[in-house]
Structures are given as structure tokens and as C-alpha cells.
Amino acid sequence: MQPAQAPRRQSLLELRVEIPASIYIGSGVALIAALLFVWWLVTALGFVPPLFLPAPAAVVKELFNQISDGALWLDVKASVYRIMVGWVISTLLALPVGILMGNFKFFEGLFEPFIDLFRYMPAVAFVPLTILWMGVGDSQKFSILFIGTFFQQVLMIMDNVKNVQIDLIQISYTFGLSKWEVLRYVVLRAALPGIWDTFRITLGWAWTYLVVAELVAANVGLGYRIMRAQRFLQTDTIILGIIVIGVLGLITDYAFKFSYRLFFPWVEGKRG
Amino acid sequence: MSDPKLEAKNIWKIFTPRKGEQVVAIENLSLTVNENEFVSIVGPSGCGKSTFLAMAAGLDYASSGSLTLGGSQIQGPGIDRGMVFQSYTLFPWLNVTENIRFALKKRYLSDTEQNRLVQQHIELVGLQGFEKLFPAQLSGGMRQRVAIARALVYKPDMLLMDEPFGALDAQTRMQMQELLLTVWQQHRITVLFITHDIDEAILLSDRVYVMTARPGKINAEIQIDIPRPRTAEVELSPRFAELRRELFGVLRTKI
């Protein structure tokens, strides 16, 4: 009898082929660890002066300083509050408008030129105008977040709705459902996973606009902290601020991904 | 012969594109489907057979002509007709039981009555043991079983099927054809069945209309006189071969 042939060795680099989870997760962690190591190395060997790039230890020290004097908590609280209010206002408006545009050609025709026009206007350019109109309070931050988020969000929700298979709508009519019932029981239900993903993506963008809003006119918040640190050449504070925003963004992203799997276990062809 | 259940008289469907000439999708189509009769329309893709079925379902409309169900004009989709598409049209967020039950929404029955009907139809299509699975967990054949059960559960007067087995592999398709034969022989219902598969049309139908393309029109009407009850075995009979040759002849001369 011939000896059994050894299984063909599977390369890690095959198009769209699954790889072991240990390698999938491990490589991601390893890359971040490697970047931290390089950061530590170039600062420890004195390749870069601390004014331009402080050592990781200096940033960690700044983190503990800000935790102990409460500054970090105040900044995070102010920024998270602004981003939540701004994003929620945008979402509450984008949902009905996007759903109408995705379902009814009339509303698509009505709103699309207006939205297309606005979405190419950079939100940053509205900062002077919003300060003029609303002063430097929180409402000015909300408005920048709104301008940055809303116009993209509407179009994405419209697409989520349009992606619902027409056959699913037609079969529902054959069960005697009215168009409003089809909209409620079928279209919205089928579009929900896509809309949830849109929430995740747009909340990520909202972090960018938050910093834009806080860089210019604020007296508390993560963006403000970064801006002020620049004036005093506190590079460690700047880097800490950037990392904190990154981590907060990552947490919200994972919260949405996790809840997606929880809410929509029936979705086909998703990893996990 | 009983009165026609579905009657189409001089149906035309003409598309007028923004640019270019008018396209005649369906030319002067007339046909009838009698009460409890199984009728197929067989033809190549693009001959307008699916468009006609969509009209019967009330999901599309004719440019001219008359289309009646039980004597009254078809105005739109309704609970008096059940439909099965080629694409899988199950609601992905509902399991097998919930998918079938969804079709009863507008029948306003008691919970016990709904449960009884759903259970009865799960058994009818042989889905016992799969009740709690979601569409993503089912094979193509299983999904179409659910779709058939869902189209029958609310007791429509007529079943409209648009190439329901077209996306299935040959073996599953044969199983599904036999299943449909059994179901239909047990529970007679008026069926209009669309297919491009000549064998499928002969096996299942009492009568077959042959449509050809450009413009889409009916070229022949053939009575299938193979006795019932039938099984897939009849495909081996000499009469089946004759009918097959006849249908094939009509289709070939016109393409």
C-alpha cells in the first residue's frame, strides 16, 4: 500500500482563503507591537529629539498626570458628549430623509441635487461661519459635526434601502400587504443591517469632525487639548490626545461590530 | 371543460425607451388557464414569459389587452394569487416557520389556526425538523420548498411560478419537480408555470404554451395527454419522447 500523501501545504497568501485565527489576530497585534518598538527604539537611541517625538514613557507619564488631575476625564466627557449629540441629531434627520429617498423616486429627485451640492463643501470651511452664527459654545460644535456627517449619511442610508431586493418587495405584495406595510415589515427590516453598518462608519467620521470643531474654538475637549499643547510645544500631550481619540474610535467601532453580530445573526456571508 | 380561471385576451406589451425604437415585448398574446389546471409557458429567455407572469401577479401591466382572473380584471397584486420566484425570496431574518406564517398576516386567523396551517404546510413540503432554521442555513432546494409552502399556506385561488427550479442543480430540480407533482396531485389548484425547460413543462403540465422571442408571442399550444398520477418515470415513456420532439420542433424553427 502506498503511504498516505501529506496534505498540500496551504499558503497564507491565497486569494480569499481563510487562515488560522491565531495568525489572523496575532499578526494584527504584532504589527502594533512592532510600531511601538520602533517608536521606543528611535527615541531611546536619540535619533529624534524629544521635542519632535517624545519617548513612549513620556506619553504614558502624561497619561497618568492627566488622569490624576482629572483633565483627561473632563476632555473625554466634553468630546464624547459633543460627538453623541451631533451625531444623533444628524442620524435622526438622515434616517427619515434617507429612507424616503431610497423608496420614492420623488424624494430622491427632490433632495439629491441639494445633498450632492452640500456634501462637496468641506465641513472645515463652515467653521468661521458657524462661529459667526452660533458663537463658540457647544451648538457650534454640533453644527460642524452635523455638516460633516449628515450629507454623507443620508446618501448611505438611501443606498442601504435601495439594496433591498425588489423580489422581496414584490413577494410581499402578493401576501396582500399595502405599500406602507411592505415598507415597515419588509424594506426597513431588510435594510436594517446595512443601516447599522452606516451608523458605525459615520460615527467613525464624526470623530474627525469633532477634532476639527474643537481645534478652533473650545476651552475643553480632546481637540482643544491637542491645539493648546501645540502652542506650548508639549508633544507628549499631542500624541496622547491623538492616541486617546484613536482608542475611543476603536471602542465605538467594536461596539457596533459586536452588536451587529448580536442583532443580525441571520445575515448571510458575514465573518464570525 | 370548466370556465377559464385566468383569461388573457390580446395582450400587448410595448416598451418605449427614451431613445431608439419601440420594443414589442409581447405581441397579441391570448391564453386561458382553467380551474385546477396546470399550464406551463415554455420559451427561451427574453421571450416575455416572465413579463406575462408578472402581469398575472399584478406586478406589471399590459400596454393593451384584457387579463381577467375569475371573470374580473386584474388590478394589482392580491392575496388570491400565490407566487414563487426563481430567486430566493425568503425573508432572511425569519426562520422557516416564521417565513411561512408571514404570508398569513392578511388572513386574520386565530393563533391556533395559523399554527395548524403552518404545520400542515411544513409537512406538505417535507420540511419537518427544519422549522427553526434561517434561510442562510438552508440549501437552494430547501429554500424553494419554504417558498412553495408560503405561497400555498394562505389558500390562494391560483399559483404563479416563475422558473422556480431554474437556479437549482439537476438532481435537486428533479426532486423538486416530483415534490410539486405530489403536492399538486394531492391539493388541486390552478397553476401557471413558467420555464425554459421543455422536459419540466411536459412532466408537470396538463397543457403547454410555447412562446418564441422577438417579438414574444405564443406559437403553439400542446395538450399533454400523459395520464396522472405521474412521477419522473414518465420521462422514459415513448409518449413523452413524442411530445418532447413536437415542442422542440416548434422552438427550433422559430429561433
HADDOCK unambig.tbl for C-alpha pairs under 7 A between the chains (distance, minus, plus):
assign (segid A and resid 167 and name CA) (segid B and resid 89 and name CA) 6.26 0.50 0.50
assign (segid A and resid 168 and name CA) (segid B and resid 89 and name CA) 5.37 0.50 0.50
assign (segid A and resid 171 and name CA) (segid B and resid 83 and name CA) 6.88 0.50 0.50
assign (segid A and resid 173 and name CA) (segid B and resid 77 and name CA) 5.91 0.50 0.50
assign (segid A and resid 173 and name CA) (segid B and resid 78 and name CA) 6.86 0.50 0.50
assign (segid A and resid 174 and name CA) (segid B and resid 77 and name CA) 5.31 0.50 0.50
assign (segid A and resid 174 and name CA) (segid B and resid 78 and name CA) 5.14 0.50 0.50
assign (segid A and resid 174 and name CA) (segid B and resid 79 and name CA) 5.64 0.50 0.50
assign (segid A and resid 174 and name CA) (segid B and resid 81 and name CA) 6.74 0.50 0.50
assign (segid A and resid 174 and name CA) (segid B and resid 82 and name CA) 6.38 0.50 0.50
assign (segid A and resid 174 and name CA) (segid B and resid 83 and name CA) 6.84 0.50 0.50
assign (segid A and resid 175 and name CA) (segid B and resid 78 and name CA) 6.59 0.50 0.50
assign (segid A and resid 175 and name CA) (segid B and resid 79 and name CA) 5.12 0.50 0.50
assign (segid A and resid 175 and name CA) (segid B and resid 103 and name CA) 5.36 0.50 0.50
assign (segid A and resid 175 and name CA) (segid B and resid 106 and name CA) 6.97 0.50 0.50
assign (segid A and resid 176 and name CA) (segid B and resid 78 and name CA) 5.01 0.50 0.50
assign (segid A and resid 176 and name CA) (segid B and resid 79 and name CA) 4.80 0.50 0.50
assign (segid A and resid 176 and name CA) (segid B and resid 106 and name CA) 6.20 0.50 0.50
assign (segid A and resid 266 and name CA) (segid B and resid 92 and name CA) 6.26 0.50 0.50
assign (segid A and resid 266 and name CA) (segid B and resid 93 and name CA) 5.59 0.50 0.50
assign (segid A and resid 266 and name CA) (segid B and resid 134 and name CA) 6.54 0.50 0.50
assign (segid A and resid 266 and name CA) (segid B and resid 136 and name CA) 6.69 0.50 0.50
assign (segid A and resid 267 and name CA) (segid B and resid 92 and name CA) 6.97 0.50 0.50
assign (segid A and resid 268 and name CA) (segid B and resid 136 and name CA) 5.57 0.50 0.50
